[in-house]
Amino acid sequence: MKIHYNRTGAQRKELVKAISNITGEKAKYLGMPSCAYQIGPFHLDKSGTVEYDENEVPQIGQIILELMAAGFNGEMEDMTSEGTVKIPQQEPQEAHSEEEKENAMELTISIPYEGFDEISLQNLDNLVKAKGSLIKKALGVDELPIKVQGEEIKFPWFKTTLDNDETVIYTTFISKLAEMAKNQKRINAKEKEVTNEKYAFRCFLLRLGLIGNGYKPHRKLLLSKLEGSSAFKAGKPE
């Protein structure tokens, strides 16, 4: 994964120092011709782009938050190869019985099955289970079923209509879940107890790649229903 901080000269040196302080890793200058730095698992090139293997840095969300607190805001490179994500239609079909009416109001977000295999599909299921409680609360849903139908993976999570912004943001969120499931070697399904919902979920959103000003509306909406402080791990000091 890559994060573009676009820092050069003295500002890049400050970024190196910040990463080193946060991670506890020593910075090594790699010399000419790359002029890059290696700080543990992080490679910082001369243009201020940080590159790392996501499997080696599971705590990347917290590191990004601490860098943001230190004044370093980056843009994560979009590595998505999902192709076209199907935006759900919000025109309910004609229904007569109460059950049909309820089903007609369901919204299903779909993504292409292309690029998935047995392992990545299991990763997707495990990822949703591991973050299940937070995802349900963030999206305001009761269940998180995942269904494979033909060439698509379907997420029939929503029982009510969504506005345009919600539709786009939730679709992006689901596509990012799929991207992580494909890229990770193995994802544990065990759900961890959290004491600060907003902070924990914000770290997760950053790990997914929802970083930078372009994804600020996404983070705002996805954190709006959660408890706690997104800026302070132990909660906002009194």
Order of alpha helices (4+ residues) and beta strands (2+ residues): beta-alpha-beta-beta-beta-beta-alpha-beta-alpha-beta-alpha-alpha-beta-beta-alpha-alpha-alpha
